[in-house]
Amino acid sequence: MKKALVCILVLMLIAGTAYAVTPAQNDDVYKDLDQLKLQIRKMKREMSGLMKEITADYSSDSKTLIEGWGQDIRIDVTESDKDVLVRADLPGMDKDKIEVTLEQNKLLKIAGSRDVLKSQTSQGVVVQERARGVFSRTIDLPVECRSDGIKASYNNGVLDISIPKKEKTKEDTVKIKVQ
């Protein structure tokens, strides 16, 4: 994917240079603001077409359209005396397709999938930008937590998770007599 982005940037640079050095048929072309707007719109259409071609090469009907989508999940992690609270924005998700797991009492994993019907040939479809795919995000919690008593709720596109903290054990200092 990084190679594709580098290619896009290079093509944008080449396209921009090509447009900049293209000799005007007439000196007044670039003085006319309307002509300049048309040139910019044409370049934008060409770049949009290129982006569609590149993303089509990386998509597959069976899996995902976008990889790494989970890193875009916005979260808040707060800590109270008894709990660690995690709030994640997951708009447009079906709560049955969200999976939350606690690993090693410290790693919280939020995973799931989102299905958006992708049918560019449907009648009336003008723009379709919503992505379908799977996501996963692992959060390193600030303290060790208990695996029992975890509560999660999903409402209006926001996932709230309350995880009870592990109780700290008292460390008694014992003096040992050396003989």
Order of alpha helices (4+ residues) and beta strands (2+ residues): alpha-alpha-beta-beta-beta-beta-beta-beta-beta
